[in-house]
Amino acid sequence: MIWKAIGNSVTGTSHIATGKPCEDAVKYRVIEAEDGSQVLICCASDGAGSAEFGGLASEYVTTSVIEQLALKIVQAEVVTEATVFELAESLFDGLEKQAAEKSVDLQEFSCTLLGCCISAERAVFFQVGDGAIVRNDGSGFYTPVWWPQNGEYLNSTSFIIDDRSFSQLKMLVLEETVDEIALFTDGLQMLALNMEGCNVHQPFFTGLFKYLRMADDPEKIAVLDRKLAEYLDSTMINERTDDDKTLFLATRQEG
């Protein structure tokens, strides 16, 4: 089975109104493993609105995660929880270095982390902060890997740079086939999740994945990617959230 993936980050209307750029970022890549199968890697991040360089932090984190995990796969290394912890340490050190270069407090590089590395029969997930990773459980039902990490106060959460011991870092390794996955930042939480019941809003994902499953060539996938950006910036979405919005979708299912 081959992976079909689309993903975009769109500036929120509140950021546009204040002249702020999009502080979300998403990166993904499909890599051929040593045995010829495909490995999907993805990372999304939301730079803290209160951080001066939150957007720079999210861009650095997503780029670094993809580069480092891609290297592991090319070198035929197995991605484990230890790999993820080493990755988090590398991200912390990189953000700390950038803060020092700009002579600012490390808090100015605050950002969240959402990521996955999925091979034929193995999936590794990791997260710090809010937003969510949602997967098809194999029966067509979408379920969150974890519920978003929200802090004690409204709109507060955890960030990579909060704790050098990474007490808020969540990791999960599944020795099973995961063939449909979504990642999104907190700008979409109220649309994609039922907050009262702590479960996924199923129609949100069934509708989106239907079209991705039907896409049978790169050109059609590229069209869907553009339409995803348009959808995230539509009046229907912007009337319900004014935050930056990131959504990534990937499937190995057909039709």
C-alpha positions as CSV (number, residue, x, y, z in Angstrom):
1,M,0.0,0.0,0.0
2,I,1.2,3.5,-0.7
3,W,0.7,6.6,1.4
4,K,-1.3,9.5,0.1
5,A,-0.8,12.7,2.2
6,I,-1.8,16.3,2.3
7,G,-1.2,19.0,4.9
8,N,-1.4,22.8,5.3
9,S,-1.1,25.6,7.8
10,V,-3.3,28.7,7.4
11,T,-3.1,32.0,9.2
12,G,-5.9,32.7,11.6
13,T,-8.1,35.8,11.2
14,S,-7.0,37.2,14.6
15,H,-3.3,37.1,13.3
16,I,-4.3,38.8,10.1
17,A,-6.1,41.5,12.0
18,T,-3.0,42.2,14.1
19,G,-0.5,41.8,11.3
20,K,1.0,38.6,12.8
21,P,2.2,35.8,10.6
22,C,1.1,32.2,10.8
23,E,2.9,30.6,13.8
24,D,1.9,27.0,12.9
25,A,4.0,24.7,10.8
26,V,3.7,21.2,9.3
27,K,6.1,19.0,7.4
28,Y,5.8,15.5,6.2
29,R,7.6,13.0,4.0
30,V,7.1,9.5,2.6
31,I,10.4,7.5,2.5
32,E,11.1,4.1,1.0
33,A,12.5,1.7,3.6
34,E,15.2,-0.9,3.1
35,D,12.6,-3.6,2.4
36,G,10.9,-1.4,-0.3
37,S,7.9,-0.5,1.9
38,Q,6.9,3.1,2.6
39,V,7.4,4.9,5.9
40,L,5.4,8.0,6.6
41,I,6.8,10.7,8.9
42,C,5.0,13.9,9.9
43,C,5.4,16.7,12.4
44,A,3.2,19.7,13.2
45,S,3.9,22.5,15.7
46,D,2.1,25.5,17.0
47,G,4.3,28.5,18.1
48,A,3.0,30.1,21.3
49,G,1.2,33.4,20.6
50,S,2.9,34.9,23.5
51,A,6.3,34.0,22.3
52,E,8.2,36.5,20.1
53,F,9.7,33.8,17.9
54,G,7.0,31.2,18.2
55,G,6.7,30.9,14.4
56,L,10.4,30.5,14.0
57,A,10.4,27.8,16.7
58,S,7.6,25.8,15.0
59,E,9.3,26.0,11.6
60,Y,12.6,24.8,13.2
61,V,11.0,21.9,15.1
62,T,9.0,20.5,12.1
63,T,12.0,20.7,9.8
64,S,14.4,19.1,12.3
65,V,12.0,16.3,13.1
66,I,11.6,15.3,9.5
67,E,15.3,15.5,8.7
68,Q,16.4,13.5,11.7
69,L,13.7,10.8,11.4
70,A,14.3,10.5,7.6
71,L,18.0,9.9,8.3
72,K,17.1,7.1,10.8
73,I,14.9,5.4,8.2
74,V,17.5,5.7,5.4
75,Q,20.1,4.2,7.8
76,A,17.6,1.3,8.5
77,E,17.4,2.2,12.2
78,V,14.3,1.3,14.2
79,V,12.5,4.4,15.6
80,T,11.9,3.7,19.3
81,E,10.9,5.7,22.4
82,A,14.6,6.3,23.0
83,T,14.8,7.8,19.5
84,V,12.0,10.2,20.3
85,F,13.6,11.2,23.6
86,E,16.9,11.9,21.8
87,L,14.9,13.9,19.2
88,A,13.3,16.0,21.9
89,E,16.7,16.7,23.5
90,S,18.0,17.8,20.1
91,L,15.0,20.1,19.6
92,F,15.5,21.6,23.0
93,D,19.2,22.2,22.4
94,G,18.5,23.8,19.0
95,L,15.9,26.1,20.3
96,E,18.1,27.1,23.3
97,K,20.9,27.9,20.8
98,Q,18.7,30.1,18.7
99,A,17.4,32.0,21.8
100,A,21.0,32.5,22.9
101,E,22.0,33.8,19.4
102,K,19.1,36.4,19.6
103,S,19.9,37.2,23.3
104,V,16.3,36.4,24.4
105,D,14.8,34.2,27.0
106,L,14.1,30.6,25.9
107,Q,10.4,31.2,26.5
108,E,10.4,33.3,23.3
109,F,10.8,30.1,21.4
110,S,7.9,28.2,22.9
111,C,6.0,25.8,20.7
112,T,4.1,22.5,20.8
113,L,5.1,19.2,19.2
114,L,2.9,16.6,17.3
115,G,4.6,13.8,15.4
116,C,4.4,10.3,14.0
117,C,6.5,7.7,12.2
118,I,4.5,4.9,10.6
119,S,5.9,1.9,8.8
120,A,4.1,-1.2,7.4
121,E,3.2,-2.7,10.7
122,R,4.5,-0.3,13.3
123,A,3.5,3.2,14.4
124,V,5.3,5.6,16.7
125,F,3.5,8.7,18.0
126,F,4.8,11.6,20.2
127,Q,3.3,14.8,21.5
128,V,4.0,17.8,23.8
129,G,1.2,20.3,24.3
130,D,-2.3,20.7,22.7
131,G,-3.6,19.8,19.3
132,A,-4.2,16.1,18.6
133,I,-3.2,13.1,16.6
134,V,-6.2,11.1,15.4
135,R,-6.1,7.6,13.8
136,N,-8.5,5.2,12.2
137,D,-8.7,2.3,14.6
138,G,-9.1,-0.2,11.8
139,S,-12.9,-0.3,11.9
140,G,-13.5,3.1,10.3
141,F,-13.8,4.8,13.8
142,Y,-11.5,7.7,14.5
143,T,-9.9,8.0,17.9
144,P,-7.3,10.4,19.4
145,V,-4.0,8.9,20.4
146,W,-4.1,11.3,23.3
147,W,-6.4,14.1,24.4
148,P,-4.9,17.6,24.0
149,Q,-2.7,18.7,26.9
150,N,-4.3,21.8,28.2
151,G,-3.0,23.6,31.3
152,E,-4.6,24.9,34.5
153,Y,-5.8,28.0,32.7
154,L,-7.9,28.5,29.6
155,N,-5.8,28.4,26.4
156,S,-2.6,27.3,28.3
157,T,-0.6,24.2,27.4
158,S,2.8,22.7,27.6
159,F,5.8,23.5,25.3
160,I,9.0,21.7,24.3
161,I,11.2,24.2,26.1
162,D,9.2,24.0,29.4
163,D,11.2,21.1,30.9
164,R,14.6,19.7,30.0
165,S,13.5,16.3,31.5
166,F,10.4,16.3,29.2
167,S,7.9,15.3,31.8
168,Q,5.1,16.3,29.4
169,L,6.4,14.3,26.5
170,K,4.0,11.6,25.5
171,M,5.2,8.6,23.4
172,L,3.4,5.5,22.1
173,V,4.6,2.6,20.0
174,L,2.0,0.4,18.4
175,E,3.0,-2.9,16.8
176,E,0.1,-2.9,14.4
177,T,-1.0,-1.5,11.0
178,V,-2.2,2.1,11.1
179,D,-3.4,3.1,7.6
180,E,-5.1,6.4,8.3
181,I,-3.9,9.3,10.4
182,A,-4.6,13.0,11.0
183,L,-2.6,15.7,13.0
184,F,-4.0,19.1,13.8
185,T,-3.1,22.1,16.0
186,D,-5.4,23.6,18.6
187,G,-7.0,26.0,16.1
188,L,-9.1,23.1,14.9
189,Q,-9.8,21.4,18.3
190,M,-13.3,22.8,18.6
191,L,-14.3,21.5,15.1
192,A,-12.5,18.2,15.1
193,L,-13.2,17.1,18.7
194,N,-16.3,16.8,20.9
195,M,-14.9,18.5,24.0
196,E,-17.7,17.5,26.4
197,G,-17.6,13.8,25.5
198,C,-13.8,13.7,25.0
199,N,-14.1,12.0,21.6
200,V,-13.6,12.7,17.9
201,H,-16.2,14.4,15.8
202,Q,-16.5,11.5,13.3
203,P,-18.1,13.4,10.4
204,F,-15.2,15.9,10.3
205,F,-12.8,13.2,9.3
206,T,-15.0,10.8,7.3
207,G,-15.9,13.6,4.9
208,L,-12.2,14.6,4.4
209,F,-10.7,11.2,4.1
210,K,-13.3,10.1,1.6
211,Y,-11.8,12.3,-1.1
212,L,-8.2,11.5,-0.2
213,R,-8.9,7.8,-0.5
214,M,-10.3,8.3,-4.0
215,A,-7.3,10.2,-5.2
216,D,-5.4,7.8,-7.5
217,D,-2.5,9.9,-8.9
218,P,-0.1,12.7,-7.7
219,E,-2.0,15.4,-9.6
220,K,-5.3,14.7,-7.9
221,I,-3.5,14.6,-4.5
222,A,-1.9,18.0,-5.3
223,V,-5.4,19.4,-6.1
224,L,-6.7,18.1,-2.8
225,D,-3.8,19.7,-1.0
226,R,-4.7,23.1,-2.5
227,K,-8.4,22.6,-1.7
228,L,-7.4,21.7,1.9
229,A,-5.8,25.1,2.3
230,E,-8.9,26.8,0.8
231,Y,-11.1,24.8,3.2
232,L,-9.1,25.8,6.3
233,D,-9.3,29.5,5.2
234,S,-13.0,29.3,4.3
235,T,-15.7,31.5,5.9
236,M,-17.3,28.4,7.5
237,I,-14.1,27.6,9.4
238,N,-13.1,31.1,10.2
239,E,-16.5,31.8,11.7
240,R,-15.7,29.1,14.3
241,T,-12.0,29.8,15.0
242,D,-9.8,32.8,14.6
243,D,-6.6,31.0,15.4
244,D,-3.9,29.6,13.1
245,K,-5.0,26.3,11.7
246,T,-2.9,23.2,10.7
247,L,-4.3,20.0,9.4
248,F,-2.5,16.9,8.0
249,L,-4.2,13.9,6.6
250,A,-2.7,10.6,5.3
251,T,-4.2,7.3,4.2
252,R,-3.2,4.0,2.6
253,Q,-6.8,3.1,1.9
254,E,-8.4,3.2,-1.5
255,G,-11.8,4.2,-2.8
